[in-house]
C-alpha cells in the first residue's frame, strides 16, 4: 500500500488497525548549513531520505516554523548554542503526527505537536523525532500561536513570574515593546492585571503602532525621547515600576533603569543595540537595583521535567485557546522562498517588526 502525504510518496504496510506503518522511504525537504556565516549564503535547500521509524519514534509533518533572530545568530556562529555541522536550523515550529512507532502510546496520527528540545532543526518538511521531545497541543490552537509557542511567550511568562513578586496594579516597564516577546509581555501583564509602560523607537506612523500595542493591552506607549521627558511616575499617574525588561541595551536600558522603584530588578534578555548595559553606581548603592539576565534556553535545561514548565505550557495554551493571548504580527513565507524570511529577519524588521514564518503547506 502507498500513502501520499504532501506530494511525497511513502511505501509501507498498515497494521494493528492503522496504528503503525513501516515506511520503506520518506523523502524530506530541509534547509541545511555546513559552515557558519551569512545565512543567505550558507543555508541551502536539499532533500534526504528519513530513517525507518523505531519503537519510540514519531514521524512528523511540519506545518510551520518561525525564523527568530536567535536562529540567525546561530547560523552566523554568534550564539552560545552551537549545533554540530552540518545542521538543520530552527528551534520552534508546529507539526502533525503522520505515524508513530510501536512503543508510542501518547501520540496518534493527526495529533498536533510542538518540538520541545533545543536545536532539533525545525526548518524541514518532515522529521523523525523521539516522542519524549514532543508536546501534544489542542488542534484549536492557531498555527501562528502554536509555531511560536516555545520561545517568546515562555520568555515573557518566566520574566514576569521569576524576577519580582508582582501583584495586580503593579507596573512593568520594557523597551523593544513591539518585539514578539514584548507583545507577549503586554498581553500576559494585561491578563494578570498588571500595568505596562512600553518603550518603542520613534518612526513614521507611530500612532498606528501605539494603537496596535494598546489593543493588545498596553497601558502606556512611549518613544525613547518621550521616556526621557515623561512625568508619568513623578506625577503619580502610575506607580514606579517594580520590574524592568531590557532587550535593547545602551542608553535605552539606562533610561529604563532610571525609572525603577527602589529594590527593583532590570532583566536583560537581548541586546538589539549591540551596546553594553551600563549601571550607575548610584543605582546600585542608593536604589538597590538588581541587574539580572535571562536566557530561555538555559532555564529549559534546568527545568526539562519540572512542574513549573508543565504549568507554564498549560497556562499559555489555555490563554491562546481562549483568544486572550495572540501570536505576534507575522508574515507567512512559502518554504521555497526561505531567503525572504532570512533576509528580513536579519534586519530590524525581524527584531521589532513582523515575525516571518516558514509555511510548509506547498513543500
N, C-alpha and C positions, 0 to 999 in steps of 0.2 A: 504494500500500500504506500502511496506517496501523499505527503502533506505539502501544500503550497502556502507559505507564510510570507507575506510582504514581498512577493515576487521571487523568493528564494525556494529552491526545490530541496526537500528533505526526504530521505528514504528511511523507512523504519517499519517496525512491527508493533501493532497495538496489542495490548494485553491487559488483564485484570480490569476489565470494564472501562477501557480507555484511560486508565490512570497513568500508565507508564508507556513510554515509547523508546525503543532503542534506535537511535538515528545512525545511519551509515555515514552521512556527511552533512555538515551545516556550514554554509559559506557566509561569513560575516564581513561586512564592510566597516572599516575602522580608520581612525586617524592615528598616526604614529610619528614619533620623533626619535632619531637615533643619536642626536647630539643636542646640547643646549645652545640656544641662540635666538635670533629673531623668529618668533612664532610663524610669521608669514613665509619664512624661508625654510625652516627646518621641519615643519609639520606637513606630512604628506598623507594622502588617502590611499589605502590599499585594501586587499581582501585576504582573508585567511580561513582555512577550514577549522572548525572548532572541535575540541576533543569529545569523545563519547561521554555521555552522562553516566556518572557513577552514583553510588548509594546516596550520598548527602548533597549531590549537585542539583542545581536548578538552572534550566535553560531560560534565559530572559530575552525578550524582545524589547529593546529600548524604545521609548516613546518620545522623550525629550530630555535634553541636558543643557544646563546653562553654561555660559562662558564667564567665569569670575576673574577679577583681577589677580587673585591668588593663582589661578591656573596659568595665566600669562607669566607671572613671576616664576612659577615652577618650570615652565618650558625654557625660560631665559636662564635658568640656573641660579636665580637670585632668592629663592625661597628656602627656608630651613628644611622642608621636606623634599628629599630628592629620590625619585624612584630609580631603580636600575634601568639602564638603557639597553635596547630600545624600549620605549614605554608608550602606552596609550594615555593621553591627557584626560582630565575631567575627574572631579570629585563628587559631583552631585548628579542626580537625574531621577527619572521615574521610568519604570518598565512594567511589562506584563509577563506573567509566567506563561511559558509555552509548554514546558514539560518538566517533570520532577523525577529525581532518582528514587530508587526502590526503598530507601530509608527515610525519605522525607514525608512527614505527616502534617506539618504546619502550613503547607502551601499546596495549592491546586492550580491546574491550568486555568487561565483567565484572571487570577488574582493580580491586583496592582501591588507593586513593591517599590521601595526606595533602597538603594545600597547604603550601608552604614559604615563600612570600613574605609579607611583613608587610602588614597592612591590606587583604587580599583580600576580606574580608567573607564569613564562612562561615555566617552565620545566614540561610540561604536553601535552598529545596528543590533548586534546580538552578543550575549556573553554567557558563559557557563560559570556560575558562582556558587560558593558554598552557602547552604541555606542559613547558616549562622550569621552570615554577612548581610542579611536582608531584613527589612521591616515591612510587614504587610500593612497596607493603608486602605481606607474605605474608597470604593470606586467613585463616590460622590465628591471626593476631594478633587479640586480642579487641577488640570495638568500643570499650570504655571505654579500654583502653590505647592504641589507635590514635588515638582522637579527642583524647586529652590528651598525645600524644607530644611535640609540638614546643616546649612551654613549660617545664613543671615538671621532667620527667625531664632535659631538656637543661640547665636551670639548675643542678640538683643535680649533674649529671655534671661540668659545667665548673668549678663552685666547688670540688669535691673534687679535680679534676685540676690546676687552674691556679694555686692560691694557696699551696700547700705541697707539699713532697716527702714525701708520706705513704707509710709502709711498714706492713706487716702488724703489728698490735698497737698502732699509734698511735691517739690519741684525738681525736675531733672533738666539740665542744660546740656545740649550736644551741638557739635559742629558737624559738617557734612550731612546735614539732616535730610537731604533728598537722596542720599545713597540708599541702596537696598536695605542695609542694616538700619539706617536712620529711619526709614519708613516703618520698619518693624518696631523700633523703639517707640515711635509716636503711637502706633496702634495698640501695642501692649500696655503702654502707660495709660492710654485712654480707657482701656478695658478695666484696668485696676484702679482707676480714679486718681491717677497722678497727673500733674500738670507738666507740660514740656515747653521749654524755650529752645527754639530751633534756629541754628545759625546756618546761613547759606551764602554763597558768593553772589555778589550783585551781577545782574545780567539783563539783557533785553527781555521784556515781558515778565519781569519779576512778579507782577501781580498774578499772573497765571500760576506761577509756582507757589506763591503764598496760598492761593485758593485751593490748589491741589493738596498741599500739606494740611491746611485747615480742615478739608473734607476728611482727611484721614484721622483727625482728632487733635492736631497741634493746637496748643494754647496760644503761643506767640511764635511768629516767624520774623527773624531779623537778619539783615545783611551784616557782614563783618563791620562795616562802617557804623551802622546803627547800633551794634552791640557796644562799640566804644563810647557812644554818647547816651545810651539808654539810662532812664531813671526808674525802670521797672521795679527794681529792688529797693532803691533809696526811698521811693515814694510809697513803699509798702503795698503797691498794687499786687505784687507777688512776693511770697517769702523767698529768702535767698535759697538757691539750690542746694540740696543735700548730696547731689551726685552730678559729676561732670563726665561726659563721654567724648573722647577725642579720637578722630581718625584723620586729622589734618596735620597737626604739629605746628612748630614755629610760633609766630606771633599770635596766630589764631588760638592755639591752645593756651598761651599765656593769658589772653584776654578772657577766655572761658574760666580759667583758674581764678582770676581776679574777683569774679562774682560769687564764688562758692562760699557757703556758710562755714563757720568755724568747725574744724574737725572733719570736714567732708573729704571724699576721695575724688580724684580725677583718674579715669581709667582710659589708657591709650590702647587702641586695638588696630590702629593703622597709621600711616604717615604719608598721606597724599601729597603734601607739600615738599616732602623729602628734606624737611628742615627739622633739627632736633627739638625736643621738648625742653625748654629752659625753665627752671624753677627758681623764683626769687627766694633768697634766704628768709625774708620776712614771712613768706607764705608757710614755710616750714616751722619757724620759731613762734610767730605770733598768731597764726591761724591754724596751726597743726594740720595743714593739708597733707593728705596721704596720696602719694603718686604711685599708681599701680599700672600693671599691664595685663592684657588678656589675649589669649590665643585659643580659639575653639578647638583646634586640633589637639593641643596639649591637655585641655580639660577632658576631651573624649578619651584619650589614652588612659587617664586616671579613673574614668568612670564608665568603662565599657559596659559593665553589667550592673551598674548601680541603680537603686530605686529612683534616685533623682533624675537619671537620664530617661527612664521609662515614664516617669511622671511628666517630665518636660514634653516628650513627644505626644503623650496622650492629651495634654492640655493644649498644645499648639494645634494639633489636628482637630480637636473639638472646636476651637475658635474659628478655624478655617472652614470647617463644615457648616458652622453657624453663620458664616459670612461676616464675622466680626474682625477677622484678620485676613487681609488680602495680599496676594503676591505683589511683587514690585511692578512698576511701569516697565513694559517689556516690548521686545520685537521678536517674533518667531522668524528664524532663518533656516531655509531648507539646507539639509546636511551637505549637499553638493556645493553650496555657497558658503562653506565654513569660513573662508578667508574674510568675508564681510564681517562676520562676528568677531574674528580675531582682531582685525584692524580697528574696529570701533571700540572694542574693549580696551585696547592699548591706549586710547585717547581718554580725555576727561569724560567723554560720553559714557564710557563703561564704568566709571567710578561714581559719578553723581548724576547720571542720566538714565538711559534705558538699560535694562538687562537684556542681553542678547542670548536667545535660547535656541539651541540646535533642534530642529524638527526632523525626526527620523521617518515620518509617515511615508515619504516618497523614496526612501532609501532603497 
